[in-house]
Amino acid sequence: MLGESKKEYLMFPKATLERLKLYHRLLSEEKEEYISSEELGKRLGIPPEQVRKDLSYLEYKGKPKVGYHVKSLLEELNRLFGLDKNVKVIIVGAGNLGTALTNYPGFSNYNIEIVGIFDNDPAKIGRKVGDLVVLPLEYLGRVIKRFDVEIGVICVPKESAQEVANLLVENGIKAIWNFAPALIKVPEDVIVRNEDITLGLLTLKHMLEVKNTQVKQG
């Protein structure tokens, strides 16, 4: 499933893929049977011409003067993002972030199931996090095999990130969501998504500084 999704992702420009995610979120909350590109664009602040261009990458086509059938378009986006299939995920790191992600209820809306959380801290092992119990790292391979886990989430300090990534890859994980503030090295066939919270805050601070400077100059 992940291999197929990766191939489809490569067909889309990055900016288009990001907008398709926005369309999916809006459509999942839409109550009307049909929606036009004008309405989609208006709600998201995107020109309708861009909306039509983005959606032209999909196999689904809208109806002239009617718009897009919400349910059918949402099903097509679900297929694109692999949401029509249940995906099992494990989290390594039972600190504040790992615990928060494990307890996040929104994953179920996207057919994502957290099936294990791990740590090497004896003080955390055995503690309950939601419906799960924090397990030692030596159980990681067993859980991956039993539940056919495809995604591993790294929520450990940067000095441990590469070691954890190696462990995940050795046990067959093909996609890693990395929250550690470190660049990890993995084989070419392993997908990595890095989420650096600090860099995100730096970007916001920069944008705020630019805005404040413009206000002062204006």
C-alpha positions as CSV (number, residue, x, y, z in Angstrom):
1,M,0.0,0.0,0.0
2,L,2.7,2.4,0.9
3,G,4.6,1.7,-2.3
4,E,1.6,2.4,-4.4
5,S,0.9,5.6,-2.5
6,K,4.5,6.8,-3.0
7,K,4.3,6.3,-6.7
8,E,1.0,8.3,-6.9
9,Y,2.5,11.1,-4.8
10,L,5.3,11.5,-7.2
11,M,2.8,12.3,-9.9
12,F,1.8,15.5,-8.2
13,P,3.7,18.7,-7.7
14,K,4.3,19.3,-4.0
15,A,2.1,22.4,-3.8
16,T,-0.8,20.5,-5.5
17,L,-0.5,17.6,-3.0
18,E,-0.7,20.1,-0.1
19,R,-3.8,21.7,-1.6
20,L,-5.4,18.2,-2.2
21,K,-5.1,17.6,1.6
22,L,-7.0,20.9,2.2
23,Y,-9.7,19.8,-0.2
24,H,-10.0,16.5,1.5
25,R,-10.4,18.1,4.9
26,L,-13.1,20.5,3.6
27,L,-15.0,17.8,1.8
28,S,-15.0,15.5,4.8
29,E,-17.1,18.1,6.6
30,E,-19.3,19.1,3.7
31,K,-23.0,18.4,4.0
32,E,-24.1,19.3,0.5
33,E,-24.3,16.7,-2.3
34,Y,-22.3,18.8,-4.8
35,I,-19.7,21.6,-4.5
36,S,-18.3,23.8,-7.2
37,S,-14.7,24.8,-7.8
38,E,-15.7,28.4,-7.0
39,E,-17.1,27.4,-3.6
40,L,-14.1,25.2,-2.8
41,G,-11.8,28.1,-3.8
42,K,-13.8,30.7,-1.9
43,R,-13.6,28.7,1.4
44,L,-9.9,28.0,1.1
45,G,-8.7,31.2,-0.4
46,I,-7.6,29.5,-3.6
47,P,-8.5,30.7,-7.1
48,P,-11.1,28.4,-8.7
49,E,-8.9,27.9,-11.7
50,Q,-6.2,26.5,-9.4
51,V,-8.8,24.2,-7.8
52,R,-9.8,22.8,-11.2
53,K,-6.2,22.3,-12.2
54,D,-5.4,20.5,-9.0
55,L,-8.4,18.2,-9.3
56,S,-7.6,17.5,-12.9
57,Y,-4.8,15.2,-11.7
58,L,-7.4,12.8,-10.3
59,E,-9.3,10.2,-12.2
60,Y,-12.6,11.7,-11.0
61,K,-14.1,14.5,-13.1
62,G,-16.8,17.0,-12.1
63,K,-20.0,17.8,-14.0
64,P,-20.2,21.0,-16.0
65,K,-22.4,23.7,-14.4
66,V,-23.1,21.3,-11.4
67,G,-19.7,20.8,-9.8
68,Y,-18.1,17.9,-8.0
69,H,-20.1,15.1,-6.3
70,V,-18.8,15.4,-2.8
71,K,-19.0,11.7,-1.8
72,S,-17.3,10.5,-5.0
73,L,-14.6,13.1,-4.9
74,L,-13.9,12.3,-1.3
75,E,-13.7,8.6,-2.1
76,E,-11.1,9.4,-4.8
77,L,-9.0,11.4,-2.4
78,N,-9.3,8.7,0.2
79,R,-8.0,6.2,-2.3
80,L,-5.1,8.6,-3.2
81,F,-4.1,9.1,0.4
82,G,-4.6,5.4,1.3
83,L,-7.4,6.2,3.7
84,D,-9.5,3.4,2.4
85,K,-7.1,1.0,4.1
86,N,-6.3,0.6,7.8
87,V,-2.7,1.4,8.6
88,K,-1.0,0.3,11.8
89,V,1.5,2.6,13.5
90,I,3.9,2.3,16.4
91,I,5.5,5.1,18.4
92,V,9.0,5.0,19.9
93,G,9.3,7.4,22.8
94,A,6.8,7.7,25.7
95,G,7.6,11.2,26.7
96,N,5.1,14.1,26.5
97,L,5.0,14.2,22.6
98,G,4.8,10.4,22.2
99,T,2.1,10.2,24.8
100,A,0.1,13.1,23.2
101,L,0.3,11.4,19.8
102,T,-0.8,8.1,21.2
103,N,-3.8,9.7,22.8
104,Y,-4.8,11.8,19.8
105,P,-8.3,10.7,18.8
106,G,-8.2,12.2,15.3
107,F,-6.1,9.4,13.8
108,S,-9.1,7.1,13.7
109,N,-10.8,9.5,11.2
110,Y,-8.0,8.6,8.8
111,N,-8.0,4.9,9.3
112,I,-4.8,5.0,11.3
113,E,-4.4,2.8,14.3
114,I,-1.7,3.2,17.0
115,V,-0.9,-0.4,18.1
116,G,2.2,0.1,20.2
117,I,4.3,2.6,22.2
118,F,7.8,1.9,23.2
119,D,10.6,3.3,25.4
120,N,13.8,2.2,27.1
121,D,13.2,4.1,30.3
122,P,12.3,1.6,33.1
123,A,10.3,4.3,34.8
124,K,8.0,4.5,31.7
125,I,7.8,0.9,30.8
126,G,4.6,-0.7,32.0
127,R,2.8,2.7,32.3
128,K,-0.6,2.9,30.5
129,V,-1.0,5.4,27.7
130,G,-4.6,5.4,26.7
131,D,-5.5,1.7,25.9
132,L,-1.8,0.8,25.4
133,V,1.0,-0.2,27.8
134,V,4.5,1.2,27.2
135,L,6.7,-1.7,26.1
136,P,10.5,-2.1,26.1
137,L,12.3,-1.8,22.8
138,E,13.0,-5.6,22.7
139,Y,9.3,-6.1,22.0
140,L,9.3,-3.8,19.0
141,G,10.0,-6.4,16.3
142,R,7.4,-8.8,17.7
143,V,4.7,-6.1,17.6
144,I,5.6,-5.0,14.0
145,K,5.4,-8.5,12.8
146,R,2.2,-9.4,14.6
147,F,0.2,-6.3,13.5
148,D,2.0,-5.8,10.1
149,V,3.0,-2.3,11.1
150,E,3.9,0.0,8.2
151,I,4.7,3.3,9.9
152,G,7.0,4.1,12.8
153,V,7.0,7.4,14.7
154,I,10.2,8.7,16.4
155,C,9.7,10.8,19.5
156,V,13.0,10.5,21.1
157,P,15.9,12.9,21.8
158,K,18.1,13.7,18.8
159,E,21.0,11.7,20.1
160,S,18.9,8.5,20.0
161,A,17.1,9.2,16.7
162,Q,19.4,7.4,14.3
163,E,19.6,4.3,16.5
164,V,15.8,4.1,16.7
165,A,15.5,4.7,12.9
166,N,18.0,1.8,12.3
167,L,15.9,-0.4,14.6
168,L,12.7,0.4,12.8
169,V,14.3,-0.3,9.4
170,E,15.8,-3.5,10.6
171,N,12.4,-4.7,11.6
172,G,10.7,-3.9,8.2
173,I,9.3,-0.4,8.7
174,K,9.0,1.4,5.3
175,A,7.8,4.8,6.5
176,I,9.0,6.9,9.4
177,W,7.5,10.0,10.9
178,N,10.4,11.7,12.6
179,F,9.8,14.2,15.4
180,A,13.3,14.2,16.7
181,P,15.3,17.4,15.9
182,A,17.8,15.3,13.8
183,L,18.3,14.3,10.2
184,I,18.2,10.5,10.1
185,K,19.8,8.3,7.4
186,V,17.7,5.5,5.9
187,P,17.7,3.3,2.8
188,E,16.3,4.8,-0.4
189,D,13.1,2.7,-0.2
190,V,12.2,4.0,3.2
191,I,10.0,7.1,3.3
192,V,10.8,9.8,5.9
193,R,8.7,12.8,7.0
194,N,10.5,15.2,9.3
195,E,8.6,17.4,11.7
196,D,10.9,19.8,13.5
197,I,8.8,21.9,15.9
198,T,11.6,24.3,16.6
199,L,12.1,25.1,12.9
200,G,8.4,25.7,12.6
201,L,8.5,28.2,15.4
202,L,11.6,29.9,13.9
203,T,9.6,30.4,10.6
204,L,6.7,31.9,12.5
205,K,9.0,34.2,14.5
206,H,10.6,35.4,11.2
207,M,7.3,36.0,9.6
208,L,6.1,37.9,12.7
209,E,9.3,40.0,12.6
210,V,8.8,40.9,9.0
211,K,5.2,41.8,9.6
212,N,6.1,44.0,12.6
213,T,8.8,45.7,10.6
214,Q,6.4,46.4,7.7
215,V,3.9,47.9,10.2
216,K,6.6,50.2,11.7
217,Q,7.7,51.3,8.2
218,G,4.1,51.9,7.0
